[in-house]
């Protein structure tokens, strides 16, 4: 009886550890930083906080970039993602804006915490209207379950996805990706890399 009880305890503990490891492996990790090394199988990135991580490269690894747009390119009907900071009076101020292509409409839709800066939020939503405001243009956004007004200062970087390839993964280039796994066993579905002088601002 004691032996069976011990086996049950070990099995339960093992299952708990495995489930915790599995959950951790599936937790998305946003990685921003600079490429410090790259080879056929691995990308090494120095993150903004100074930590170095390695990302496994798949044979068919998806790689993209971004190109700049003008603020005037954002019109009613555009689907965007914008990281924002919140002022003391609860106004949302855009820190960057990504204009999605029509084929990606609905990607990550909603309003949720982001980690571009302490307390930042991300809003992926449809642009219902663009109006002039005292502090800059105001984007009136709507998404499933809610709506937000976001103030856009004139100097905010506006980008849209652009093509890139593994050949663009070069030492010194800045990257952004959402990886899964546990370091040093991280992998990314898509890597967005700096190209033509435009770094991913997300």
Rosetta blueprint (number, residue, H / E / L):
1 X L
2 X H
3 X H
4 X H
5 X H
6 X H
7 X H
8 X H
9 X H
10 X H
11 X H
12 X H
13 X H
14 X H
15 X H
16 X H
17 X H
18 X H
19 X H
20 X H
21 X H
22 X H
23 X H
24 X H
25 X H
26 X H
27 X L
28 X L
29 X E
30 X E
31 X E
32 X E
33 X E
34 X E
35 X E
36 X E
37 X E
38 X E
39 X L
40 X L
41 X L
42 X E
43 X E
44 X E
45 X E
46 X E
47 X E
48 X L
49 X L
50 X L
51 X L
52 X E
53 X E
54 X E
55 X E
56 X E
57 X L
58 X L
59 X L
60 X L
61 X L
62 X E
63 X E
64 X E
65 X E
66 X E
67 X E
68 X E
69 X L
70 X L
71 X H
72 X H
73 X H
74 X L
75 X L
76 X L
77 X L
78 X L
79 X E
80 X E
81 X E
82 X E
83 X E
84 X E
85 X E
86 X E
87 X L
88 X L
89 X L
90 X L
91 X L
92 X E
93 X E
94 X E
95 X E
96 X E
97 X E
98 X E
99 X E
100 X L
101 X L
102 X H
103 X H
104 X H
105 X L
106 X L
107 X L
108 X L
109 X L
110 X E
111 X E
112 X E
113 X E
114 X L
115 X L
116 X L
117 X L
118 X L
119 X L
120 X L
121 X E
122 X E
123 X E
124 X E
125 X E
126 X E
127 X E
128 X E
129 X E
130 X E
131 X E
132 X E
133 X E
134 X L
135 X L
136 X E
137 X E
138 X E
139 X E
140 X E
141 X E
142 X E
143 X E
144 X L
145 X L
146 X E
147 X E
148 X E
149 X E
150 X E
151 X E
152 X E
153 X L
154 X L
155 X L
156 X L
157 X E
158 X E
159 X E
160 X E
161 X E
162 X E
163 X E
164 X L
165 X L
166 X H
167 X H
168 X H
169 X L
170 X L
171 X L
172 X L
173 X L
174 X E
175 X E
176 X E
177 X E
178 X E
179 X E
180 X E
181 X E
182 X E
183 X L
184 X L
185 X E
186 X E
187 X E
188 X E
189 X E
190 X E
191 X E
192 X E
193 X E
194 X L
195 X E
196 X L
197 X L
198 X E
199 X L
200 X L
201 X L
202 X L
